[in-house]
């Protein structure tokens, strides 16, 4: 039974590492595209950057949620819970910024604001 538990922890650690790696790659790609859009003075660059950051934080959040499987002590669980709350708050803030950016672009284009 102990071997099954150790196998579960190893598999969970591998999956956590995979999702966190994907999140970092998406964040890096988003940052590089943000620099390119800034240099090109792309008007929708901020929107694309916000969307990429939200996607990257989603992958990182998956990793943190899966991390709760491998936590053994209560203080570690509190720390993981705090990180999850922080990432959810940042994701909500970024989504709020995305909606503001979409509304601003719709107003500038004389269109109906997007809800």
Secondary structure, DSSP 4 states (H G I P E B T S, - for coil): -HHHHHHHHHHHHHHHHHHHHHHHHHHHHHHHHHHHHHHTT-TTHHHHHHHHHHHHHHHHHHHHHHHHHH--SHHHHHHHHHHHHHHHHHHHHHHHHHHHHHHHHHHHTT-PPP-
